[in-house]
């Protein structure tokens, strides 16, 4: 596994933790902030797959 793969899997784990935070958020403002962080996670994963063609093909 190369470093790009490692980073991608770390990002997935982080995404899962942030998704759990959104689910467990008690207050609306906390939920909104957690959702913003979750959106950034998704964007980062998308950019990672777009910048490395070998990773993109392995995910398909």
Backbone atoms as SQL, in Angstrom:
CREATE TABLE atoms (id INTEGER PRIMARY KEY, chain TEXT, resi INTEGER, resn TEXT, atom TEXT, x REAL, y REAL, z REAL);
INSERT INTO atoms VALUES
  (1, 'A', 1, 'UNK', 'N', 0.856, -1.171, 0.000),
  (2, 'A', 1, 'UNK', 'CA', 0.000, 0.000, 0.000),
  (3, 'A', 1, 'UNK', 'C', 0.905, 1.238, 0.000),
  (4, 'A', 2, 'UNK', 'N', 0.634, 2.154, -0.899),
  (5, 'A', 2, 'UNK', 'CA', 1.449, 3.364, -0.962),
  (6, 'A', 2, 'UNK', 'C', 0.874, 4.452, -0.054),
  (7, 'A', 3, 'UNK', 'N', 1.579, 5.539, 0.050),
  (8, 'A', 3, 'UNK', 'CA', 1.174, 6.618, 0.965),
  (9, 'A', 3, 'UNK', 'C', -0.163, 7.231, 0.556),
  (10, 'A', 4, 'UNK', 'N', -0.447, 7.296, -0.729),
  (11, 'A', 4, 'UNK', 'CA', -1.733, 7.840, -1.170),
  (12, 'A', 4, 'UNK', 'C', -2.883, 6.983, -0.647),
  (13, 'A', 5, 'UNK', 'N', -2.721, 5.673, -0.748),
  (14, 'A', 5, 'UNK', 'CA', -3.745, 4.768, -0.221),
  (15, 'A', 5, 'UNK', 'C', -3.915, 4.948, 1.284),
  (16, 'A', 6, 'UNK', 'N', -2.800, 5.051, 1.999),
  (17, 'A', 6, 'UNK', 'CA', -2.855, 5.240, 3.445),
  (18, 'A', 6, 'UNK', 'C', -3.604, 6.517, 3.799),
  (19, 'A', 7, 'UNK', 'N', -3.298, 7.584, 3.084),
  (20, 'A', 7, 'UNK', 'CA', -3.977, 8.856, 3.341),
  (21, 'A', 7, 'UNK', 'C', -5.468, 8.748, 3.057),
  (22, 'A', 8, 'UNK', 'N', -5.813, 8.050, 2.000),
  (23, 'A', 8, 'UNK', 'CA', -7.223, 7.896, 1.647),
  (24, 'A', 8, 'UNK', 'C', -7.973, 7.141, 2.742),
  (25, 'A', 9, 'UNK', 'N', -7.388, 6.061, 3.241),
  (26, 'A', 9, 'UNK', 'CA', -8.050, 5.291, 4.295),
  (27, 'A', 9, 'UNK', 'C', -8.120, 6.070, 5.605),
  (28, 'A', 10, 'UNK', 'N', -7.112, 6.871, 5.896),
  (29, 'A', 10, 'UNK', 'CA', -7.160, 7.734, 7.076),
  (30, 'A', 10, 'UNK', 'C', -8.285, 8.748, 6.939),
  (31, 'A', 11, 'UNK', 'N', -8.469, 9.272, 5.744),
  (32, 'A', 11, 'UNK', 'CA', -9.539, 10.233, 5.505),
  (33, 'A', 11, 'UNK', 'C', -10.906, 9.581, 5.662),
  (34, 'A', 12, 'UNK', 'N', -11.030, 8.340, 5.231),
  (35, 'A', 12, 'UNK', 'CA', -12.302, 7.624, 5.405),
  (36, 'A', 12, 'UNK', 'C', -12.602, 7.437, 6.886),
  (37, 'A', 13, 'UNK', 'N', -11.595, 7.055, 7.666),
  (38, 'A', 13, 'UNK', 'CA', -11.789, 6.890, 9.112),
  (39, 'A', 13, 'UNK', 'C', -12.192, 8.218, 9.755),
  (40, 'A', 14, 'UNK', 'N', -11.549, 9.297, 9.339),
  (41, 'A', 14, 'UNK', 'CA', -11.887, 10.618, 9.865),
  (42, 'A', 14, 'UNK', 'C', -13.308, 10.984, 9.476),
  (43, 'A', 15, 'UNK', 'N', -13.677, 10.716, 8.232),
  (44, 'A', 15, 'UNK', 'CA', -15.038, 10.983, 7.763),
  (45, 'A', 15, 'UNK', 'C', -16.050, 10.242, 8.636),
  (46, 'A', 16, 'UNK', 'N', -15.764, 8.985, 8.949),
  (47, 'A', 16, 'UNK', 'CA', -16.693, 8.200, 9.765),
  (48, 'A', 16, 'UNK', 'C', -16.844, 8.792, 11.165),
  (49, 'A', 17, 'UNK', 'N', -15.740, 9.262, 11.739),
  (50, 'A', 17, 'UNK', 'CA', -15.819, 9.895, 13.063),
  (51, 'A', 17, 'UNK', 'C', -16.639, 11.190, 12.993),
  (52, 'A', 18, 'UNK', 'N', -16.414, 11.965, 11.952),
  (53, 'A', 18, 'UNK', 'CA', -17.159, 13.218, 11.811),
  (54, 'A', 18, 'UNK', 'C', -18.638, 12.947, 11.535),
  (55, 'A', 19, 'UNK', 'N', -18.931, 11.915, 10.772),
  (56, 'A', 19, 'UNK', 'CA', -20.328, 11.554, 10.513),
  (57, 'A', 19, 'UNK', 'C', -21.020, 11.158, 11.812),
  (58, 'A', 20, 'UNK', 'N', -20.311, 10.458, 12.674),
  (59, 'A', 20, 'UNK', 'CA', -20.869, 10.084, 13.974),
  (60, 'A', 20, 'UNK', 'C', -21.110, 11.335, 14.828),
  (61, 'A', 21, 'UNK', 'N', -20.211, 12.302, 14.733),
  (62, 'A', 21, 'UNK', 'CA', -20.384, 13.553, 15.484),
  (63, 'A', 21, 'UNK', 'C', -21.631, 14.291, 15.024),
  (64, 'A', 22, 'UNK', 'N', -21.877, 14.290, 13.708),
  (65, 'A', 22, 'UNK', 'CA', -23.090, 14.922, 13.185),
  (66, 'A', 22, 'UNK', 'C', -24.317, 14.209, 13.743),
  (67, 'A', 23, 'UNK', 'N', -24.268, 12.895, 13.735),
  (68, 'A', 23, 'UNK', 'CA', -25.406, 12.104, 14.201),
  (69, 'A', 23, 'UNK', 'C', -25.685, 12.336, 15.691),
  (70, 'A', 24, 'UNK', 'N', -24.631, 12.510, 16.472),
  (71, 'A', 24, 'UNK', 'CA', -24.785, 12.644, 17.925),
  (72, 'A', 24, 'UNK', 'C', -24.875, 14.088, 18.408),
  (73, 'A', 25, 'UNK', 'N', -24.803, 15.046, 17.488),
  (74, 'A', 25, 'UNK', 'CA', -24.815, 16.456, 17.893),
  (75, 'A', 25, 'UNK', 'C', -26.124, 16.799, 18.602),
  (76, 'A', 26, 'UNK', 'N', -25.971, 17.390, 19.759),
  (77, 'A', 26, 'UNK', 'CA', -27.135, 17.716, 20.570),
  (78, 'A', 26, 'UNK', 'C', -27.755, 19.053, 20.158),
  (79, 'A', 27, 'UNK', 'N', -26.925, 19.989, 19.746),
  (80, 'A', 27, 'UNK', 'CA', -27.399, 21.329, 19.416),
  (81, 'A', 27, 'UNK', 'C', -27.313, 21.582, 17.920),
  (82, 'A', 28, 'UNK', 'N', -28.222, 22.368, 17.404),
  (83, 'A', 28, 'UNK', 'CA', -28.298, 22.651, 15.970),
  (84, 'A', 28, 'UNK', 'C', -26.999, 23.267, 15.448),
  (85, 'A', 29, 'UNK', 'N', -26.437, 24.235, 16.170),
  (86, 'A', 29, 'UNK', 'CA', -25.219, 24.900, 15.718),
  (87, 'A', 29, 'UNK', 'C', -24.055, 23.903, 15.652),
  (88, 'A', 30, 'UNK', 'N', -23.969, 23.029, 16.631),
  (89, 'A', 30, 'UNK', 'CA', -22.926, 21.998, 16.634),
  (90, 'A', 30, 'UNK', 'C', -23.090, 21.087, 15.421),
  (91, 'A', 31, 'UNK', 'N', -24.324, 20.729, 15.125),
  (92, 'A', 31, 'UNK', 'CA', -24.605, 19.874, 13.968),
  (93, 'A', 31, 'UNK', 'C', -24.210, 20.559, 12.669),
  (94, 'A', 32, 'UNK', 'N', -24.507, 21.839, 12.556),
  (95, 'A', 32, 'UNK', 'CA', -24.168, 22.589, 11.345),
  (96, 'A', 32, 'UNK', 'C', -22.652, 22.645, 11.131),
  (97, 'A', 33, 'UNK', 'N', -21.919, 22.889, 12.198),
  (98, 'A', 33, 'UNK', 'CA', -20.458, 22.947, 12.089),
  (99, 'A', 33, 'UNK', 'C', -19.906, 21.568, 11.729),
  (100, 'A', 34, 'UNK', 'N', -20.429, 20.528, 12.356),
  (101, 'A', 34, 'UNK', 'CA', -19.973, 19.164, 12.049),
  (102, 'A', 34, 'UNK', 'C', -20.278, 18.813, 10.593),
  (103, 'A', 35, 'UNK', 'N', -21.416, 19.264, 10.072),
  (104, 'A', 35, 'UNK', 'CA', -21.754, 19.007, 8.671),
  (105, 'A', 35, 'UNK', 'C', -20.794, 19.731, 7.732),
  (106, 'A', 36, 'UNK', 'N', -20.369, 20.938, 8.095),
  (107, 'A', 36, 'UNK', 'CA', -19.373, 21.651, 7.282),
  (108, 'A', 36, 'UNK', 'C', -18.059, 20.879, 7.233),
  (109, 'A', 37, 'UNK', 'N', -17.638, 20.367, 8.372),
  (110, 'A', 37, 'UNK', 'CA', -16.400, 19.573, 8.424),
  (111, 'A', 37, 'UNK', 'C', -16.560, 18.317, 7.579),
  (112, 'A', 38, 'UNK', 'N', -17.726, 17.698, 7.645),
  (113, 'A', 38, 'UNK', 'CA', -18.001, 16.504, 6.853),
  (114, 'A', 38, 'UNK', 'C', -17.917, 16.812, 5.360),
  (115, 'A', 39, 'UNK', 'N', -18.442, 17.951, 4.949),
  (116, 'A', 39, 'UNK', 'CA', -18.351, 18.360, 3.544),
  (117, 'A', 39, 'UNK', 'C', -16.899, 18.540, 3.108),
  (118, 'A', 40, 'UNK', 'N', -16.078, 19.077, 3.993),
  (119, 'A', 40, 'UNK', 'CA', -14.656, 19.236, 3.680),
  (120, 'A', 40, 'UNK', 'C', -13.979, 17.877, 3.531),
  (121, 'A', 41, 'UNK', 'N', -14.374, 16.919, 4.370),
  (122, 'A', 41, 'UNK', 'CA', -13.829, 15.566, 4.253),
  (123, 'A', 41, 'UNK', 'C', -14.140, 14.981, 2.878),
  (124, 'A', 42, 'UNK', 'N', -15.380, 15.129, 2.452),
  (125, 'A', 42, 'UNK', 'CA', -15.811, 14.593, 1.160),
  (126, 'A', 42, 'UNK', 'C', -15.041, 15.256, 0.025),
  (127, 'A', 43, 'UNK', 'N', -14.884, 16.567, 0.112),
  (128, 'A', 43, 'UNK', 'CA', -14.148, 17.303, -0.914),
  (129, 'A', 43, 'UNK', 'C', -12.693, 16.850, -0.970),
  (130, 'A', 44, 'UNK', 'N', -12.085, 16.670, 0.189),
  (131, 'A', 44, 'UNK', 'CA', -10.688, 16.229, 0.228),
  (132, 'A', 44, 'UNK', 'C', -10.535, 14.843, -0.393),
  (133, 'A', 45, 'UNK', 'N', -11.463, 13.934, -0.097),
  (134, 'A', 45, 'UNK', 'CA', -11.390, 12.589, -0.678),
  (135, 'A', 45, 'UNK', 'C', -11.575, 12.659, -2.192),
  (136, 'A', 46, 'UNK', 'N', -12.477, 13.508, -2.646),
  (137, 'A', 46, 'UNK', 'CA', -12.704, 13.638, -4.082),
  (138, 'A', 46, 'UNK', 'C', -11.440, 14.155, -4.767),
  (139, 'A', 47, 'UNK', 'N', -10.826, 15.202, -4.209),
  (140, 'A', 47, 'UNK', 'CA', -9.604, 15.747, -4.802),
  (141, 'A', 47, 'UNK', 'C', -8.485, 14.713, -4.818),
  (142, 'A', 48, 'UNK', 'N', -8.373, 13.924, -3.774),
  (143, 'A', 48, 'UNK', 'CA', -7.338, 12.901, -3.729),
  (144, 'A', 48, 'UNK', 'C', -7.531, 11.891, -4.858),
  (145, 'A', 49, 'UNK', 'N', -8.763, 11.485, -5.105),
  (146, 'A', 49, 'UNK', 'CA', -9.001, 10.510, -6.178),
  (147, 'A', 49, 'UNK', 'C', -8.808, 11.125, -7.549),
  (148, 'A', 50, 'UNK', 'N', -9.034, 12.425, -7.680),
  (149, 'A', 50, 'UNK', 'CA', -8.870, 13.071, -8.981),
  (150, 'A', 50, 'UNK', 'C', -7.405, 13.324, -9.313),
  (151, 'A', 51, 'UNK', 'N', -6.583, 13.496, -8.308),
  (152, 'A', 51, 'UNK', 'CA', -5.188, 13.847, -8.535),
  (153, 'A', 51, 'UNK', 'C', -4.303, 12.631, -8.783),
  (154, 'A', 52, 'UNK', 'N', -4.786, 11.455, -8.438),
  (155, 'A', 52, 'UNK', 'CA', -3.971, 10.257, -8.630),
  (156, 'A', 52, 'UNK', 'C', -4.763, 9.253, -9.448),
  (157, 'A', 53, 'UNK', 'N', -4.400, 9.091, -10.691),
  (158, 'A', 53, 'UNK', 'CA', -5.185, 8.253, -11.600),
  (159, 'A', 53, 'UNK', 'C', -5.221, 6.803, -11.163),
  (160, 'A', 54, 'UNK', 'N', -4.129, 6.274, -10.621),
  (161, 'A', 54, 'UNK', 'CA', -4.142, 4.862, -10.205),
  (162, 'A', 54, 'UNK', 'C', -5.137, 4.618, -9.092),
  (163, 'A', 55, 'UNK', 'N', -5.266, 5.553, -8.157),
  (164, 'A', 55, 'UNK', 'CA', -6.247, 5.412, -7.074),
  (165, 'A', 55, 'UNK', 'C', -7.651, 5.490, -7.636),
  (166, 'A', 56, 'UNK', 'N', -7.887, 6.399, -8.564),
  (167, 'A', 56, 'UNK', 'CA', -9.211, 6.554, -9.159),
  (168, 'A', 56, 'UNK', 'C', -9.660, 5.245, -9.813),
  (169, 'A', 57, 'UNK', 'N', -8.772, 4.609, -10.558),
  (170, 'A', 57, 'UNK', 'CA', -9.151, 3.369, -11.250),
  (171, 'A', 57, 'UNK', 'C', -9.376, 2.228, -10.274),
  (172, 'A', 58, 'UNK', 'N', -8.640, 2.181, -9.191),
  (173, 'A', 58, 'UNK', 'CA', -8.831, 1.104, -8.223),
  (174, 'A', 58, 'UNK', 'C', -10.148, 1.247, -7.473),
  (175, 'A', 59, 'UNK', 'N', -10.664, 2.470, -7.366),
  (176, 'A', 59, 'UNK', 'CA', -11.919, 2.682, -6.656),
  (177, 'A', 59, 'UNK', 'C', -13.121, 2.337, -7.514),
  (178, 'A', 60, 'UNK', 'N', -12.965, 2.278, -8.822),
  (179, 'A', 60, 'UNK', 'CA', -14.098, 2.008, -9.718),
  (180, 'A', 60, 'UNK', 'C', -14.414, 0.536, -9.791);
